[in-house]
Amino acid sequence: MPRASHHVDVAIIGAGPAGLTAGYMLGKQGFTVTLIEKDPDQVGGISRTVEHEGFRFDIGGHRFFSKSREVVDLWNELLPDDFIERPRMSRIYYRGKYYSYPLRAFEALRNLGLWQSTLCMASFFRWKLFPHKEVKSFEQWVVNQFGARLFGIFFKTYTEKVWGMPCDEMSADWAAQRIKGLSLGKAVWDGVRRSLGLNRRPNDGMQAKTLLESFRYPRKGPGMMWDAARDRILEQGNNLLMGHMLHQLSWDETAGLWRVAAMARDGRLAMLTADHVISSAPMRELASRIHPLPATLPDAMALHYRDFLTVALMIRSEDLFPDNWIYIHDDRVQVGRIQNFRSWSPEMVPDPALACVGLEYFCFEGDGLWSSSDEDLVALATRELAQLGLCDPAAVAGGAVVRQEKAYPVYDDDYAAHVAAVRGELEARYPTLHFVGRNGMHRYNNQDHAMMTAMLTARNIAAGARRHDVWAVNEDAEYHEAGREGDDAGVAAALRSERAVPTRIADRKAA
């Protein structure tokens, strides 16, 4: 490999939330860092904000809420004057009606109407009397709890759209973690008691909990946060190589340092050496670029990802709904969720005469949706909005498409074994190689969890030892539903539990 043009203490692969947090925290302590980012124009990764003719789009929706005081303090430090407080509202849309999210059972039955709710209750009692005896799948667990009809309406369609696998192949363990506190029997009994005047305070089958009613949000989208982090890193005298992909990473045993080659789009190589490397790049891509190739490369190449695209439509209309987003539980359309960008921040939509919504499609890179032209995707989104009864196609004034590859790490049959094998080999062989973030660790982390992995990694590098277990940082599915911002000092909030994700039944057997 040619001689490097410069040396840094730490080379960081990827300028998303994890990479930028690591770079900023290390720079504050006097370390020299260089970040390598394949996007030629924007930092932030999946948390970036895309701009099109003055309209701003959030990729997937990012509520700024964390129980970790350290994360909240860092947000305030990076963006002290640009947060606004926004109301939290998300609902389910099914056959022209809105349902609370999380789902409230008695409300759902009421909205479904007398005939449909009667069928749902008949299905509920049928499966209570004759349940699946051996519960293995997500579908079996939900059917036993709520009946086959409610499963088909409120659980099957959206779950399969997001994860790209049938519900009868997902483990029941995920359902038990994901669907907490909802009892159809309690909800119905509560409704009967209230109709008789015996209950003044509705229970609705839910255990009492305090939901997050509002959240803070950068006034021009989450990209403001990561642009600010980039600017701080540059002010510290450190560097970003934009429009560069990791080409090769090799450990020089003699010199005791890393040799890093990053390739620009025109084929030119940028060379540097580093004492440490932090990677937030997909584990599969990192392993394929290490020289010599690791023995566990087949494990890395067996890791898969779920991709994602947003079709933003500008509509001559008032806002279609007040929610931040709505979940689409309708198998007649492919869209899984629809965002209302003005509900995130009025400054996301520059024209008060236009509504701007983002239709989100979950897909795999290279499939029919991903490969469709922008024009075809805008036409599809327009048709589906009309099919859902949300918009007159004639009112659509324009559209834009944003594709996001590797948005979600897939938790398939053998992912845990593959991750453990790759991590085991690379961490044992290279103590100065560090994994952070969602794709870097192949873990379904939120943005604050990704930041925490970077903060702990920076501490480990500063201490010269792995004192903090970065792999313990994760959270459960209710993290954004309850509690107060900054409740916990230190890393307590991030280390409490593992976030629930669907796994195939084979994973459960193997465990």
Secondary structure as the mmCIF struct_conf table of DSSP 4:
data_model
#
loop_
_struct_conf.conf_type_id
_struct_conf.id
_struct_conf.beg_label_comp_id
_struct_conf.beg_label_asym_id
_struct_conf.beg_label_seq_id
_struct_conf.end_label_comp_id
_struct_conf.end_label_asym_id
_struct_conf.end_label_seq_id
HELX_LH_PP_P HELX_LH_PP_P1 PRO A 2 ALA A 4
BEND BEND1 SER A 5 SER A 5
STRN STRN1 HIS A 6 ILE A 13
BEND BEND2 GLY A 16 GLY A 16
HELX_RH_AL_P HELX_RH_AL_P1 PRO A 17 LYS A 28
TURN_TY1_P TURN_TY1_P1 GLN A 29 GLY A 30
STRN STRN2 VAL A 33 GLU A 37
BEND BEND3 LYS A 38 LYS A 38
BEND BEND4 PRO A 40 ASP A 41
BEND BEND5 GLY A 44 GLY A 44
HELX_RH_3T_P HELX_RH_3T_P1 GLY A 45 SER A 47
STRN STRN3 THR A 49 HIS A 52
TURN_TY1_P TURN_TY1_P2 GLU A 53 GLY A 54
STRN STRN4 PHE A 55 ASP A 58
BEND BEND6 ILE A 59 GLY A 60
STRN STRN5 PHE A 64 PHE A 64
BEND BEND7 LYS A 67 LYS A 67
STRN STRN6 SER A 68 SER A 68
HELX_RH_AL_P HELX_RH_AL_P2 ARG A 69 LEU A 78
BEND BEND8 PRO A 80 ASP A 81
STRN STRN7 PHE A 83 PRO A 87
STRN STRN8 SER A 90 TYR A 94
TURN_TY1_P TURN_TY1_P3 ARG A 95 GLY A 96
STRN STRN9 LYS A 97 SER A 100
BEND BEND9 TYR A 101 PRO A 102
HELX_RH_AL_P HELX_RH_AL_P3 ALA A 105 LEU A 112
HELX_RH_AL_P HELX_RH_AL_P4 LEU A 114 LEU A 129
BEND BEND10 PHE A 130 PHE A 130
BEND BEND11 LYS A 133 GLU A 134
STRN STRN10 SER A 137 SER A 137
HELX_RH_AL_P HELX_RH_AL_P5 PHE A 138 PHE A 146
HELX_RH_AL_P HELX_RH_AL_P6 ALA A 148 PHE A 151
HELX_RH_PI_P HELX_RH_PI_P1 GLY A 152 LYS A 156
HELX_RH_AL_P HELX_RH_AL_P7 THR A 157 TRP A 163
BEND BEND12 GLY A 164 MET A 165
HELX_RH_3T_P HELX_RH_3T_P2 CYS A 167 GLU A 169
STRN STRN11 MET A 170 SER A 171
HELX_RH_AL_P HELX_RH_AL_P8 ALA A 172 ARG A 178
BEND BEND13 ILE A 179 ILE A 179
BEND BEND14 GLY A 181 GLY A 181
STRN STRN12 LEU A 182 LEU A 182
HELX_RH_AL_P HELX_RH_AL_P9 LEU A 184 SER A 195
TURN_TY1_P TURN_TY1_P4 LEU A 196 GLY A 197
BEND BEND15 ARG A 200 ARG A 201
TURN_TY1_P TURN_TY1_P5 ASP A 204 GLY A 205
STRN STRN13 MET A 206 MET A 206
STRN STRN14 LEU A 211 LEU A 211
STRN STRN15 SER A 214 PRO A 218
TURN_TY1_P TURN_TY1_P6 ARG A 219 LYS A 220
TURN_TY1_P TURN_TY1_P7 PRO A 222 PRO A 222
HELX_RH_AL_P HELX_RH_AL_P10 GLY A 223 GLU A 235
TURN_TY1_P TURN_TY1_P8 GLN A 236 GLY A 237
STRN STRN16 ASN A 239 MET A 242
TURN_TY1_P TURN_TY1_P9 GLY A 243 GLY A 243
STRN STRN17 HIS A 244 ASP A 252
TURN_TY1_P TURN_TY1_P10 GLU A 253 GLY A 256
STRN STRN18 LEU A 257 ALA A 264
TURN_TY1_P TURN_TY1_P11 ARG A 265 ASP A 266
BEND BEND16 GLY A 267 GLY A 267
HELX_LH_PP_P HELX_LH_PP_P2 ARG A 268 ARG A 268
STRN STRN19 LEU A 269 SER A 279
BEND BEND17 ALA A 281 ALA A 281
HELX_RH_AL_P HELX_RH_AL_P11 MET A 283 ARG A 289
STRN STRN20 ILE A 290 HIS A 291
BEND BEND18 PRO A 292 PRO A 292
HELX_LH_PP_P HELX_LH_PP_P3 LEU A 293 PRO A 294
TURN_TY1_P TURN_TY1_P12 ALA A 295 THR A 296
HELX_RH_AL_P HELX_RH_AL_P12 LEU A 297 MET A 301
TURN_TY1_P TURN_TY1_P13 ALA A 302 ALA A 302
STRN STRN21 TYR A 305 ARG A 316
BEND BEND19 SER A 317 GLU A 318
BEND BEND20 LEU A 320 LEU A 320
BEND BEND21 PRO A 322 ASN A 324
STRN STRN22 TRP A 325 ILE A 328
TURN_TY1_P TURN_TY1_P14 ASP A 331 ARG A 332
BEND BEND22 VAL A 333 VAL A 333
STRN STRN23 ARG A 337 ASN A 340
HELX_RH_AL_P HELX_RH_AL_P13 PHE A 341 TRP A 344
HELX_RH_3T_P HELX_RH_3T_P3 PRO A 346 MET A 348
TURN_TY1_P TURN_TY1_P15 PRO A 352 ALA A 353
STRN STRN24 LEU A 354 CYS A 363
TURN_TY1_P TURN_TY1_P16 GLU A 365 GLY A 366
BEND BEND23 ASP A 367 ASP A 367
HELX_RH_AL_P HELX_RH_AL_P14 GLY A 368 SER A 371
BEND BEND24 SER A 372 SER A 372
HELX_RH_AL_P HELX_RH_AL_P15 ASP A 374 GLN A 387
TURN_TY1_P TURN_TY1_P17 LEU A 388 GLY A 389
BEND BEND25 LEU A 390 LEU A 390
HELX_RH_3T_P HELX_RH_3T_P4 PRO A 393 ALA A 395
STRN STRN25 VAL A 396 PRO A 409
TURN_TY1_P TURN_TY1_P18 ASP A 413 ASP A 414
HELX_RH_AL_P HELX_RH_AL_P16 TYR A 415 ARG A 429
TURN_TY1_P TURN_TY1_P19 PRO A 431 THR A 432
STRN STRN26 LEU A 433 PHE A 435
BEND BEND26 GLY A 437 GLY A 437
HELX_RH_AL_P HELX_RH_AL_P17 ARG A 438 MET A 441
TURN_TY1_P TURN_TY1_P20 HIS A 442 HIS A 442
HELX_RH_AL_P HELX_RH_AL_P18 GLN A 447 ALA A 463
TURN_TY1_P TURN_TY1_P21 GLY A 464 GLY A 464
BEND BEND27 ALA A 465 ALA A 465
BEND BEND28 HIS A 468 HIS A 468
HELX_RH_3T_P HELX_RH_3T_P5 VAL A 470 ALA A 472
TURN_TY1_P TURN_TY1_P22 ALA A 477 GLU A 481
STRN STRN27 ALA A 482 ALA A 482
BEND BEND29 GLY A 483 GLY A 483
TURN_TY1_P TURN_TY1_P23 GLU A 485 GLY A 486
STRN STRN28 ASP A 488 ASP A 488
TURN_TY1_P TURN_TY1_P24 GLY A 490 LEU A 495
BEND BEND30 ARG A 496 ARG A 496
HELX_LH_PP_P HELX_LH_PP_P4 GLU A 498 ALA A 500
STRN STRN29 ARG A 504 ARG A 504
HELX_RH_AL_P HELX_RH_AL_P19 ILE A 505 ALA A 510
#
